[in-house]
């Protein structure tokens, strides 16, 4: 007995947007922007114990043009803020940001004149990870939450991707 390709059960119907979101969900290419102890915890996430590659985010890139997920791990000073913004702007659309740790999320215990009190003052953040430093499991949970946000944009209207007209600065 052979399998007939004309049988109705061999067809899948979906929308193009759902198929693209499913592909994006399991093919995140993170770029770490590590400035403090949270970056060491990120190294633990890509290690064999936590293994972020099980979630489709193992292609760690160090170029913003090859990344779609920015992991900001650590304290950001006002001197670093323009660099962070430029890196974010160089990333291809659609792009997502995870603020890893209390310093990236809210400035942490550095309530002074030189520390940014949360990177959401500079760039939009999709998922916040708590902790000082956060455990690798917390970052894995953030990746899963981001995947949920990518897969179901109708539940998260702020995450819907609408392409912009390209603009070039020469």
C-alpha positions in Angstrom: 0.0 0.0 0.0 1.3 3.4 -0.9 0.5 6.8 0.4 -1.5 9.0 -1.9 -0.4 12.6 -2.0 -3.9 13.6 -3.2 -5.5 12.5 0.0 -7.1 15.5 1.9 -5.3 14.7 5.1 -1.9 15.4 3.6 -2.6 19.2 3.3 -2.1 21.9 5.8 -3.7 25.3 5.5 -2.5 28.3 7.4 -1.9 32.0 6.8 1.4 33.3 5.7 1.7 35.4 8.8 1.2 32.3 11.1 3.8 30.4 9.1 6.3 33.3 9.3 5.7 33.7 13.0 6.2 30.0 13.6 9.6 30.2 11.8 10.6 33.3 13.7 9.7 31.8 17.0 12.2 28.9 16.7 15.0 30.8 14.9 16.0 33.6 17.2 19.5 35.0 16.6 20.5 36.8 19.8 23.2 39.4 20.2 24.4 39.8 23.8 25.2 43.3 25.0 26.8 42.4 28.2 28.2 45.0 30.5 28.2 43.4 34.0 27.6 40.2 36.0 24.5 39.4 34.0 26.7 38.7 31.0 28.4 35.9 33.0 25.0 34.4 33.7 24.2 34.6 30.0 27.3 32.5 29.4 25.7 29.9 31.7 22.6 29.9 29.5 24.5 29.0 26.3 26.5 26.3 28.2 25.5 22.6 28.3 23.7 22.8 31.6 20.9 25.2 30.5 21.4 24.9 26.7 19.4 27.7 25.1 19.8 25.9 21.7 16.8 23.6 22.8 14.7 26.7 22.3 16.0 27.7 18.9 18.2 30.6 20.0 21.7 29.0 19.7 22.9 31.1 16.8 24.7 33.8 19.0 25.8 36.7 16.8 28.0 39.6 17.6 26.8 41.8 14.7 23.6 43.7 14.9 23.0 43.2 11.2 22.8 39.4 11.8 20.7 39.5 14.9 17.0 39.8 15.7 17.1 39.6 19.5 19.1 42.0 21.6 20.0 40.7 25.1 21.0 43.7 27.2 22.7 42.2 30.2 23.9 44.5 32.9 24.2 48.2 33.9 24.0 50.8 31.1 25.5 54.2 31.7 24.5 57.3 29.9 27.8 57.1 28.0 26.8 53.7 26.6 23.3 54.7 25.8 24.0 56.1 22.3 25.9 53.0 21.4 23.1 50.8 22.6 20.6 52.8 20.5 22.7 52.6 17.4 23.1 48.8 17.8 19.3 48.5 18.1 18.7 50.7 15.0 21.2 48.6 13.0 19.2 45.4 13.6 17.0 44.1 10.9 13.2 44.1 11.4 11.4 42.4 13.1 13.6 42.7 16.2 13.1 42.1 19.9 14.8 43.1 23.1 15.2 41.3 26.5 16.4 43.4 29.4 18.3 40.9 31.5 18.7 41.7 35.2 17.6 44.5 37.5 20.2 46.9 36.3 19.1 46.8 32.7 15.4 46.7 33.7 15.4 49.6 36.2 18.9 50.8 37.0 19.2 48.4 40.0 20.8 49.8 43.1 22.8 52.3 41.0 20.5 55.3 41.6 23.0 57.9 40.5 23.6 60.5 37.8 25.5 58.2 35.3 23.3 55.1 35.2 20.3 54.8 33.0 17.3 53.8 35.1 16.0 51.2 32.7 16.9 50.7 29.1 13.3 51.2 28.1 14.1 54.9 28.2 16.4 54.3 25.2 14.9 51.4 23.3 11.7 49.4 23.5 11.8 46.3 25.6 9.7 43.2 25.0 10.6 41.0 28.0 12.1 41.9 31.4 14.1 39.4 33.4 14.3 40.0 37.1 17.2 39.1 39.4 20.6 40.3 40.4 22.0 38.5 38.5 19.2 36.4 37.1 19.5 32.7 37.0 19.9 31.0 33.7 16.4 29.5 34.1 15.0 33.0 34.3 16.5 33.9 30.9 15.2 30.6 29.4 11.7 31.6 30.7 12.1 35.0 29.1 12.9 33.3 25.8 9.8 31.2 26.1 7.7 34.3 26.8 9.2 36.0 23.8 8.4 33.0 21.7 4.8 33.2 22.9 4.7 36.8 22.0 6.1 36.2 18.5 3.8 33.2 17.9 0.6 35.0 19.0 0.9 38.6 18.1 -2.9 39.0 18.3 -2.7 38.5 22.0 0.2 41.1 22.2 -0.8 44.0 19.9 2.3 45.9 20.9 4.5 43.2 19.3 2.9 43.2 15.9 5.4 43.8 13.1 4.5 46.4 10.5 7.3 47.2 8.2 8.3 50.8 7.8 9.4 52.6 4.7 13.2 52.4 4.5 15.2 55.5 5.2 18.8 56.1 4.6 21.1 58.7 6.2 24.0 59.7 4.0 
